Amino acid sequence: MKNRYTGIWLLVTVLVMASSCKKFDEINTNPLAASADQVQVDYFINNSIVGSQMDPHIAERVFILYWKTAGRQQAGGGISSGGYNDGWSSDYYSSYMSGWLNAANSAIQVGNDQVAKGTNKLYTKNLVQVARIWRVYLMSELSDNFGPIPVNSFQGTNPEFASVKDVYYHLLAELKDASAKLDLAVVNPDAVKKQDPAFQYDYNKWKRYANSLRMRLAMRLSEVDAVKAKAEFEEAAAGVLLTAADQTFKVTERGGWDALTGVMTREWNAQIMSATYRNLTYNLGGISSTNQVEAALQASVKPDNYIGLRLQDHFTTKTNDPFAGYWLDGLPSKVDPRAFKAFIIPGDFTNPNFNSYPSWDNTAKTTARTLTDGTAAIKTIEAKYTWNGVTSGDWGVPGSKNNLRAFNGTMPRTSNAFRTSASSRVFFANWETYFLVAEGAARGWVAPMTAKAAYEAGVKANLDYWGVGAQSTAYLASTDYNNAGTSVSWDHVTEPAATRTMAFKDGMTNADGTVQIKYPDNTIYKSGAVKNDLLTKIITQKFIAQTPWLPLETWSDHRRLGLPFFENPAIENPLVNMPNLTAGNFMTVSVKNFPQRLRYPSGLQNSNAAGYKQAIGFLGAEDGVLTPLWWAKK
């Protein structure tokens, strides 16, 4: 497979040359020495899918530093505070994505040419439809990052750009047509099946994926084009859907340094748990932490409603994170049963999923760190068996005196299960189908299940994925609120009180106290008045389920709906790239406080000035990280 990937450009060159030749000498079946009539269409599809899994170079920049940070699946600065790196985006846009799309386009073109000439195999027509379905995903990924893109997917020297609306209308039409043309009776040779890293050319699964993907894209339009969203959703939902675990679109990873290397493997990326994930899973589901951790950790589980050490001279308070200024010196009384599996507790060295990166130092196993008065250490904090998330932004003076926050060994970090190229990257899982159906049904759209049944099926599917399905009955019945004021139970829509009383200890004197902790007002969703309605439940569960494989989707859901609750970056000092957020308004949520897209690579203005001008015109605003896309909240 690796040789097939690295040979893509040679084959493209061969095809270009072949188009001008009238006759080829008879050759063997080596795809790198084939005429246009003999080329294997599945070659291109395989290269496009494998390539898009992302090699370590682009995975670190796009999947980790852009998507996981913007989608709040990990703590981090950069894009979460409005930052941007032109080199990263240029690599992704101009080198990687253009190659993946070119491979998909080549599959479609070569396949259609073979069909037209009668040189096709029995399965060629189906391969063309598969390539079209896959190309839709790639184009949606590209558009969800930048906005307006060429609908013809990088064909031609200077392709014209289309508005995001036109892009989405095109993609939805492509999915409808391509899935309808799949012939499910076609049987593939084993050699062909091996060249599909996702479904082994099981066309029933490709049809299911196409319909579920169509629901995803239709739902993206829910807030700006509800009539179109409803029509597309209902038509897709009436077909076969991706609903079983063995129908998940995923690509198996392998060790090394190529496109199949795991996307989360770079050792210098700590991939620390975000405050967002901590807030959404804290107390959610009512499952006691003592029932989730090994005996050695149970003494560290704190009482219910204990917030931790008050350390407001060392932890920023200029953010609407409800736990701002506090450090939990232990484990929460209750936590979502997936949390301790997704992120491993600091100091839990005997846990087989504890990740000790980087291998060249001992920082992952260094759990004691100091707080200072600006010059000398005044307190040592032991972070072993603790559970904290930190906000992004500028921590100013408190941060300068804090050697604890965001340090490798003191924070929960992504499980080793995802960091060693021993897993499979998930592109679309069955739980997402269920959450999409739940959202559609909750909106009153025609769906194959009730909203409640789909919601609970989505939760159960993801709990099963994490190996905690046995907890699903108790979990789904829970009325406990997380830090955002949302509970699990579908029938429990009672709003939380404005605040709750929590106990703390003064971090310096050890004196006990109590404090009223406010449930944050998510002012970009229903003006902050609603925290526990059905849509909030659906998107909260979808966020947790999509972590850590689908950060682009958690980012997109937040851009579309303002859900789930994302805390503002800290603003101890002004954020140059986020001027709307100030020390006077940090308790108020605004779309201007969150990244909305990637800027186009600077080279685009030179290579395709007319196309760039079109794109900016369609954006209707500056080419900036904070410019919302057409389908996003404004």
C-alpha positions in Angstrom: 0.0 0.0 0.0 2.9 2.4 0.8 4.3 1.9 -2.7 0.9 2.6 -4.2 0.7 5.8 -2.3 4.2 7.1 -3.2 3.7 6.3 -6.8 0.7 8.6 -7.4 2.4 11.4 -9.2 4.3 9.0 -11.5 1.0 7.4 -12.5 -0.6 10.8 -13.1 2.3 11.7 -15.4 1.8 8.4 -17.2 -1.9 9.1 -17.7 -1.2 12.6 -19.0 1.3 11.1 -21.5 -1.1 8.3 -22.4 -3.8 10.8 -23.3 -1.7 11.9 -26.3 -0.8 8.5 -27.6 -2.7 6.4 -30.0 -1.3 3.0 -29.1 0.6 1.3 -26.3 2.8 -1.7 -26.4 1.3 -4.6 -24.5 2.5 -4.5 -20.9 1.9 -6.4 -17.7 -0.5 -5.4 -14.9 1.9 -3.1 -13.0 -0.2 -0.1 -12.4 2.8 2.2 -12.8 3.3 1.0 -16.4 -0.3 0.8 -17.6 -2.2 2.6 -20.3 -5.2 4.7 -19.5 -7.4 1.8 -20.5 -5.6 -0.6 -18.2 -5.1 1.6 -15.1 -6.8 0.3 -12.0 -9.3 2.8 -10.8 -9.1 1.4 -7.3 -5.4 2.5 -7.3 -6.5 6.2 -7.2 -9.2 5.6 -4.6 -6.8 3.8 -2.3 -4.2 6.5 -2.6 -6.7 9.2 -1.8 -8.1 7.5 1.2 -4.8 6.4 2.6 -3.2 9.8 2.0 -6.0 11.7 3.7 -5.4 9.7 6.9 -2.5 12.2 7.2 1.2 11.5 7.6 2.9 12.8 10.8 3.9 16.1 9.2 0.5 17.3 8.2 -1.4 15.5 11.0 0.5 17.4 13.7 -0.2 20.7 12.1 -3.8 20.2 11.0 -5.4 17.4 13.0 -3.6 18.3 16.3 -2.7 21.9 16.3 -5.7 23.2 14.3 -8.6 20.8 14.7 -8.1 19.3 18.1 -7.4 22.7 19.6 -10.2 24.6 17.8 -12.6 21.7 18.5 -11.5 21.8 22.2 -10.5 18.2 22.4 -7.2 19.2 23.9 -5.8 22.3 25.7 -3.8 24.6 23.6 -3.2 28.1 22.3 -2.6 29.0 18.7 -5.8 28.9 16.8 -8.0 28.8 19.9 -6.9 32.4 20.6 -7.1 33.4 16.9 -3.6 32.4 15.9 -2.7 31.1 12.5 0.3 29.6 10.7 0.6 30.2 7.0 3.1 27.4 6.4 0.8 24.8 7.9 -2.2 25.9 5.9 -0.2 26.1 2.7 1.0 22.5 3.1 -2.5 21.3 3.8 -4.2 23.3 1.1 -1.7 23.3 -1.7 0.2 20.0 -1.3 -1.8 17.5 0.7 -5.4 18.2 0.0 -4.8 19.0 -3.7 -3.1 15.6 -4.0 -5.9 13.7 -2.3 -8.5 15.4 -4.5 -6.5 14.9 -7.7 -6.4 11.2 -6.9 -10.1 11.1 -6.4 -10.7 13.1 -9.6 -8.4 10.8 -11.5 -10.4 7.7 -10.3 -13.6 9.3 -11.6 -12.1 10.5 -14.9 -10.3 7.2 -15.7 -13.3 5.1 -14.6 -15.7 7.1 -16.8 -13.3 6.9 -19.7 -13.0 3.2 -19.4 -16.8 2.8 -19.3 -17.2 5.0 -22.3 -14.7 2.9 -24.3 -16.0 -0.4 -23.1 -12.7 -1.3 -21.5 -14.0 -1.3 -17.9 -14.3 -4.1 -15.4 -17.7 -5.2 -14.1 -17.1 -3.2 -11.0 -15.7 0.0 -12.6 -19.0 1.9 -12.5 -19.3 1.2 -8.8 -15.7 2.4 -8.2 -16.6 5.7 -9.9 -19.5 6.2 -7.5 -17.3 5.3 -4.5 -14.7 7.9 -5.7 -17.5 10.5 -6.0 -18.7 9.8 -2.5 -15.2 10.0 -1.1 -14.5 13.2 -3.0 -17.5 14.7 -1.3 -16.0 14.1 2.1 -12.7 15.6 1.0 -14.4 18.7 -0.4 -16.5 19.1 2.7 -13.3 18.9 4.9 -11.6 21.5 2.8 -14.6 23.9 2.8 -15.2 23.5 6.5 -11.7 24.7 7.0 -11.4 27.6 4.5 -14.9 28.3 3.2 -15.4 29.0 -0.5 -13.5 26.4 -2.6 -13.5 25.4 -6.3 -16.4 23.0 -6.9 -14.3 21.3 -9.7 -11.9 20.3 -7.0 -8.6 21.7 -8.2 -9.0 20.7 -11.8 -7.6 23.2 -14.2 -4.8 25.8 -13.8 -6.8 28.5 -12.1 -10.1 27.0 -11.0 -13.0 29.3 -10.2 -14.3 29.4 -6.6 -17.8 28.8 -5.5 -19.7 30.1 -2.4 -20.0 27.8 0.6 -23.7 27.5 -0.2 -23.0 26.4 -3.8 -20.4 24.0 -2.5 -22.8 22.4 -0.1 -25.6 22.2 -2.6 -23.2 20.5 -5.0 -21.9 18.0 -2.4 -25.4 17.0 -1.4 -26.4 16.5 -5.0 -23.3 14.4 -5.6 -24.1 12.1 -2.6 -27.7 11.6 -3.8 -26.7 10.7 -7.3 -23.6 8.6 -6.5 -25.3 6.5 -3.8 -28.3 5.9 -6.1 -26.0 4.6 -8.8 -24.3 2.0 -6.7 -25.1 -1.5 -7.8 -25.1 -3.6 -4.6 -25.2 -6.9 -6.5 -21.7 -6.4 -7.9 -19.1 -8.7 -6.4 -15.4 -7.6 -6.4 -12.4 -9.8 -6.8 -10.4 -10.2 -3.5 -7.5 -8.3 -5.0 -9.8 -5.2 -5.5 -11.3 -5.5 -2.0 -7.9 -5.2 -0.5 -7.4 -1.8 -2.0 -10.3 -0.2 0.0 -8.8 0.5 3.4 -12.2 1.5 4.8 -14.9 -0.9 3.6 -13.1 -3.4 1.4 -15.5 -2.4 -1.3 -18.6 -3.5 0.5 -21.0 -1.4 -1.5 -23.8 -1.7 1.0 -21.5 0.0 3.5 -20.5 2.7 1.0 -24.2 3.4 0.5 -24.8 3.7 4.2 -21.8 6.0 4.6 -23.1 8.2 1.7 -26.5 8.6 3.4 -25.1 9.3 6.8 -22.6 11.7 5.3 -25.4 13.4 3.5 -27.2 13.8 6.9 -24.1 15.4 8.3 -23.8 17.9 5.5 -27.5 18.6 5.5 -27.4 19.3 9.2 -24.6 21.8 8.6 -27.2 24.0 7.0 -29.7 23.8 9.8 -29.4 27.4 11.0 -29.1 29.2 7.6 -31.1 27.1 5.1 -33.6 25.1 7.2 -35.8 24.1 4.2 -32.9 22.7 2.2 -31.5 21.0 5.4 -34.8 19.4 6.2 -35.4 18.1 2.7 -31.9 16.6 2.3 -31.9 15.2 5.8 -35.2 13.5 5.4 -34.4 12.0 2.0 -31.0 10.6 3.3 -32.6 9.4 6.5 -35.1 7.3 4.6 -32.3 5.2 3.1 -30.0 2.7 4.7 -27.7 4.3 7.3 -24.4 3.7 9.0 -25.8 2.3 12.3 -23.7 -0.7 13.3 -20.2 -0.7 14.8 -18.8 -2.8 12.0 -20.0 -0.2 9.5 -17.7 2.5 10.9 -15.6 4.3 8.3 -12.1 3.9 9.7 -8.6 3.4 8.5 -6.2 1.1 10.3 -2.9 2.8 11.5 0.6 1.3 11.4 3.9 2.3 12.8 6.6 4.2 10.8 6.4 7.6 9.0 3.9 7.6 6.2 0.3 8.3 5.6 -0.8 5.4 7.8 1.1 6.5 10.8 -1.2 7.4 13.7 -2.3 11.1 13.6 -1.7 11.5 17.4 1.8 9.9 17.6 4.2 12.9 17.7 5.9 12.7 21.1 6.3 16.4 21.6 2.5 17.0 21.5 1.3 16.5 25.1 -2.4 16.5 24.1 -3.6 17.6 27.5 -7.2 17.5 28.4 -9.0 20.8 27.7 -11.1 22.6 30.3 -14.0 22.2 27.9 -13.8 18.4 28.1 -13.3 18.5 31.8 -16.4 20.7 32.3 -18.6 18.6 30.0 -17.7 15.3 31.6 -17.4 16.5 35.2 -20.2 14.9 37.3 -22.0 13.8 34.1 -23.9 10.5 34.3 -23.8 10.1 38.0 -21.2 7.3 37.9 -19.0 7.3 41.0 -15.3 7.6 40.4 -14.5 5.1 43.0 -16.2 2.5 40.8 -14.0 3.5 37.9 -10.5 3.6 39.2 -8.1 1.0 40.7 -7.9 0.5 44.4 -4.7 2.6 44.7 -6.5 5.7 43.4 -9.7 5.4 45.3 -8.5 7.4 48.3 -7.9 10.3 46.0 -11.6 10.6 45.1 -13.0 13.8 46.6 -16.4 14.3 48.2 -19.3 15.5 46.1 -19.4 19.3 45.5 -15.7 19.7 46.4 -14.0 22.1 43.9 -10.4 21.9 45.2 -7.7 24.4 46.3 -8.4 28.1 45.8 -5.2 29.5 44.2 -6.4 32.7 42.6 -3.0 34.4 42.6 -1.6 31.5 40.5 -4.6 30.5 38.3 -6.3 32.9 36.0 -9.8 34.1 37.0 -10.3 36.1 33.8 -12.3 33.5 32.0 -15.9 32.2 32.3 -14.6 28.7 33.0 -16.7 27.9 36.2 -13.6 26.4 37.9 -11.3 29.3 37.2 -9.0 30.0 40.1 -9.2 26.5 41.5 -7.0 23.4 41.4 -8.7 20.0 42.1 -6.2 18.2 44.4 -7.7 14.8 43.7 -10.3 13.1 41.5 -13.9 14.2 41.1 -16.6 12.4 43.0 -18.3 11.5 39.7 -17.2 11.7 36.1 -18.4 10.4 32.8 -17.2 6.8 32.4 -15.3 7.6 29.2 -13.3 10.4 30.7 -10.7 8.3 32.6 -10.3 6.2 29.5 -9.8 9.0 27.0 -7.4 10.9 29.3 -5.2 9.1 31.7 -4.9 10.4 35.3 -1.5 12.0 36.2 0.7 9.6 38.1 -1.2 6.5 37.1 1.9 4.8 35.9 0.7 1.2 36.1 -2.2 2.0 33.8 -1.4 0.2 30.4 -2.7 3.3 28.6 -0.5 5.8 30.5 1.5 7.6 27.9 5.1 8.5 28.9 6.0 10.7 25.9 8.4 12.3 25.3 10.7 9.3 25.5 13.8 11.5 25.9 12.9 13.0 29.3 11.0 12.2 32.4 8.5 15.0 32.3 5.5 12.7 31.9 6.3 11.1 35.3 7.2 14.3 37.0 4.1 15.1 39.1 5.3 17.6 41.7 5.6 21.2 40.6 5.9 24.6 42.3 4.1 27.8 42.6 6.2 30.9 43.1 5.9 34.5 44.3 7.5 35.6 41.1 11.1 34.9 42.2 11.1 31.9 44.5 9.0 28.8 45.1 6.4 29.2 47.9 4.5 26.0 47.5 4.9 22.6 45.9 1.8 20.9 44.5 1.7 17.1 44.1 -0.4 16.5 41.0 -0.4 12.7 41.2 -4.0 11.4 41.0 -5.6 14.8 40.2 -8.0 15.9 37.5 -7.7 19.3 36.0 -8.2 21.1 32.7 -6.8 24.5 31.7 -8.1 27.2 29.5 -6.2 28.7 26.6 -5.5 32.4 26.3 -3.1 34.7 28.1 -2.6 33.9 31.8 -0.5 36.9 32.5 1.0 37.3 36.0 -0.8 34.3 37.5 0.6 32.1 34.8 4.1 33.4 35.2 4.1 32.3 38.8 2.6 28.8 38.0 4.8 25.9 37.1 2.0 23.5 37.5 -0.6 24.3 34.9 -0.3 22.6 31.5 2.8 20.7 32.5 3.3 17.3 30.9 3.2 15.3 34.1 0.6 17.2 36.0 -2.4 17.1 33.7 -4.6 14.3 32.2 -3.3 13.5 28.8 -4.6 11.5 25.8 -4.6 7.8 26.2 -1.6 5.8 24.9 -4.2 3.7 23.0 -4.3 6.6 20.4 -0.6 7.5 20.4 1.3 4.4 19.1 -0.2 3.8 15.7 -2.0 0.8 17.1 -5.6 1.9 16.5 -7.8 3.0 13.6 -8.6 6.6 12.7 -12.4 7.0 12.7 -13.9 9.2 10.0 -17.5 8.4 10.6 -18.9 6.2 13.3 -22.4 4.8 14.0 -22.9 7.0 17.1 -22.8 10.1 14.8 -25.6 8.7 12.7 -27.7 8.3 15.8 -27.0 11.8 17.1 -27.8 13.3 13.7 -31.1 11.4 13.6 -31.8 12.5 17.2 -31.2 16.2 16.2 -33.4 15.9 13.1 -36.2 14.3 15.0 -35.9 16.8 17.8 -36.4 19.5 15.1 -39.6 17.8 14.0 -38.1 16.4 10.8 -39.2 13.0 9.6 -36.7 10.4 10.9 -36.5 6.6 11.2 -36.5 6.7 15.0 -37.8 9.0 17.7 -35.4 11.6 19.0 -35.1 9.9 22.4 -34.5 6.4 20.9 -31.8 7.8 18.6 -30.1 9.8 21.3 -30.0 6.8 23.6 -28.7 4.6 20.9 -25.9 7.0 20.1 -24.9 7.2 23.7 -25.0 3.4 24.0 -23.0 2.9 20.8 -20.2 5.2 22.1 -20.2 3.7 25.6 -19.8 0.3 23.9 -16.9 1.6 21.8 -15.1 2.6 25.1 -16.0 -0.8 26.7 -18.3 0.7 29.3 -21.6 -0.3 27.8 -22.6 -2.0 31.0 -23.0 1.5 32.6 -25.5 2.7 30.0 -28.7 2.1 31.9 -27.6 4.0 35.0 -25.9 6.6 32.9 -28.9 7.3 30.7 -31.1 7.7 33.7 -28.8 10.3 35.4 -30.2 13.8 36.3 -26.8 15.1 37.6 -25.6 18.3 36.0 -22.1 18.7 34.5 -20.2 22.0 34.9 -22.2 23.5 32.0 -25.6 22.7 33.6 -26.5 19.8 31.4 -27.7 16.3 32.4 -27.8 13.0 30.5 -31.4 11.8 31.0 -33.5 12.7 27.9 -36.6 13.3 30.0 -34.9 15.5 32.5 -35.0 19.0 31.0 -35.2 20.9 34.3 -32.8 23.8 34.2 -30.1 23.9 37.0 -30.2 26.6 39.6 -28.0 29.7 38.8 -25.3 28.5 41.2 -24.4 25.6 43.4 -22.5 25.6 46.8 -19.1 24.0 46.6 -16.4 23.4 49.3 -12.8 24.5 48.9 -9.6 24.8 50.8 -7.4 27.9 50.7 -4.4 26.8 48.7 -1.9 28.6 51.0 -3.5 28.5 54.5 -5.5 25.2 54.1 -8.5 26.9 55.6 -11.9 25.5 54.6 -14.5 27.5 52.9 -17.5 27.4 50.6 -18.3 29.3 47.4 -21.2 29.7 45.0 -20.1 28.4 41.6 -22.2 29.7 38.7 -23.3 27.5 35.9 -22.0 29.5 32.9 -24.3 31.4 30.6 -23.7 30.2 27.0 -24.9 33.5 25.5 -24.4 32.4 21.9 -27.1 29.7 22.4 -30.6 31.0 23.2 -29.0 34.1 24.9 -27.6 31.9 27.7 -31.0 31.2 29.2 -31.0 27.5 28.3 -28.5 24.9 29.5 -30.4 21.6 29.6 -32.7 21.3 26.6 -32.7 18.4 24.2 -30.4 19.9 21.6 -27.8 20.8 24.2 -27.9 17.2 25.5 -27.5 15.8 22.0 -24.5 18.0 21.1 -22.9 17.5 24.5 -23.0 13.7 24.0 -21.9 14.1 20.4 -18.9 16.1 21.5 -17.8 13.5 24.1 -18.4 10.7 21.6 -16.4 12.3 18.9 -13.3 12.8 21.1 -10.6 12.1 20.1 -11.2 11.1 16.5 -13.4 13.8 15.0 -12.2 17.2 16.2 -13.2 18.9 13.0 -16.8 17.9 13.7 -16.8 19.2 17.3 -15.4 22.5 15.9 -18.1 22.6 13.2 -20.9 21.9 15.6 -19.8 24.7 17.9 -19.5 27.1 14.9 -23.0 26.1 13.7 -24.9 26.1 17.0 -22.7 27.6 19.8 -22.9 24.1 21.4 -21.6 22.6 23.6 -20.4 25.3 26.0 -16.8 26.4 25.2 -15.3 28.7 27.8 -13.6 31.9 26.7 -9.8 32.1 26.5 -8.2 33.7 29.5 -7.6 37.4 29.1 -5.1 38.5 31.8 -3.5 40.4 29.0 -5.1 41.5 25.7 -5.1 38.8 22.9 -3.8 40.4 19.8 -5.7 38.1 17.5 -8.9 38.2 19.4 -9.7 41.9 20.0 -13.3 41.5 20.9 -12.5 39.7 24.2 -11.5 42.1 27.0 -11.0 42.1 30.7 -14.4 43.8 30.9 -16.5 41.2 29.0 -14.8 37.8 29.6 -18.0 36.4 31.2 -19.9 36.9 28.0 -19.7 34.4 25.2 -19.4 35.7 21.6 -18.7 34.0 18.3 -15.9 36.6 18.0 -14.1 34.8 20.8 -13.7 31.5 18.9 -11.9 30.6 15.6 -14.2 30.3 12.7 -12.0 29.1 9.8 -8.4 29.0 8.4 -7.1 31.9 6.3 -6.2 30.9 2.8 -2.5 30.3 2.2 -0.7 33.5 1.2 0.5 31.9 -2.0 -3.1 31.7 -3.3 -3.2 35.4 -4.0 -0.2 35.0 -6.4 -1.1 31.7 -8.0 -4.8 32.4 -8.6 -5.5 36.1 -8.0 -8.9 35.9 -9.6 -10.0 32.9 -7.6 -8.8 34.4 -4.4 -10.8 37.6 -5.1 -13.8 35.4 -5.8 -13.4 33.5 -2.5 -13.1 36.7 -0.4 -16.1 38.1 -2.2 -18.1 35.0 -1.2 -16.9 35.3 2.4 -18.3 38.8 2.5 -15.6 39.8 5.0 -11.9 39.7 5.5 -9.8 36.6 5.0 -9.5 36.1 8.7 -9.6 33.4 11.3 -12.6 35.1 13.0 -14.7 35.4 9.9 -17.7 33.0 10.2 -18.6 30.7 7.3 -22.0 30.9 5.6 -23.5 28.1 7.7 -22.1 29.2 11.1 -23.6 31.5 13.8 -22.9 35.2 13.2 
